[in-house]
Amino acid sequence: MSDINAEYKWISNQNLKKFSGKWIAVHDKQILSSGKHADKVAKEAREKSGAMPFLVKVPEEGYISV
């Protein structure tokens, strides 16, 4: 698993507007997969990288995630 703090910091500095309302899988400061279902996103990312990705639900526009 990658460094969660580094991944979170990288994600927080990205423009994720096109992923609004979707899950994203991040590994080594790259978005490997995205979609509406976390399990599918995680599986696709693991198949691409061979590692456990950092999963994040990108909030829909107008909402804040904590």
C-alpha positions as CSV (number, residue, x, y, z in Angstrom):
1,M,0.0,0.0,0.0
2,S,1.3,3.5,-0.8
3,D,1.8,6.3,1.7
4,I,-1.8,7.4,2.5
5,N,-0.7,10.9,3.6
6,A,1.2,11.5,0.4
7,E,-1.7,10.2,-1.7
8,Y,-4.2,12.4,0.2
9,K,-2.0,15.5,-0.2
10,W,-1.7,14.8,-4.0
11,I,-5.5,14.2,-4.4
12,S,-6.3,17.4,-2.5
13,N,-4.3,19.4,-5.0
14,Q,-6.0,17.9,-8.1
15,N,-8.9,19.1,-10.1
16,L,-11.3,16.2,-9.8
17,K,-14.4,17.9,-11.2
18,K,-14.7,15.2,-14.0
19,F,-14.9,12.5,-11.3
20,S,-17.7,14.3,-9.4
21,G,-19.9,11.7,-7.6
22,K,-17.6,8.8,-8.5
23,W,-15.0,6.7,-6.7
24,I,-11.4,7.0,-7.7
25,A,-8.5,4.6,-7.1
26,V,-5.1,6.3,-6.6
27,H,-1.7,4.7,-6.4
28,D,1.7,6.4,-6.7
29,K,0.0,9.8,-7.4
30,Q,-1.9,8.4,-10.4
31,I,-5.6,7.8,-10.8
32,L,-5.8,4.3,-12.0
33,S,-9.5,3.8,-12.1
34,S,-12.8,5.5,-11.5
35,G,-16.5,4.7,-11.4
36,K,-19.7,4.5,-9.4
37,H,-18.9,1.3,-7.6
38,A,-16.0,1.1,-5.2
39,D,-15.5,-2.6,-5.5
40,K,-15.2,-2.5,-9.2
41,V,-12.9,0.5,-9.1
42,A,-10.6,-1.1,-6.6
43,K,-10.5,-4.4,-8.5
44,E,-9.6,-2.7,-11.8
45,A,-6.9,-0.6,-10.1
46,R,-5.4,-3.7,-8.4
47,E,-5.3,-5.5,-11.7
48,K,-3.4,-2.5,-13.3
49,S,-0.9,-1.9,-10.5
50,G,-0.7,-5.1,-8.5
51,A,-1.1,-3.0,-5.3
52,M,-3.8,-2.0,-3.0
53,P,-5.0,1.5,-4.1
54,F,-6.2,4.4,-2.0
55,L,-10.0,4.8,-2.7
56,V,-11.7,8.1,-2.5
57,K,-15.3,9.1,-3.1
58,V,-15.2,12.5,-4.9
59,P,-18.2,14.5,-3.7
60,E,-20.8,15.8,-6.1
61,E,-20.5,19.5,-7.0
62,G,-21.9,21.6,-4.3
63,Y,-21.1,19.1,-1.5
64,I,-18.2,18.9,0.9
65,S,-16.7,15.6,2.0
66,V,-15.1,15.2,5.5
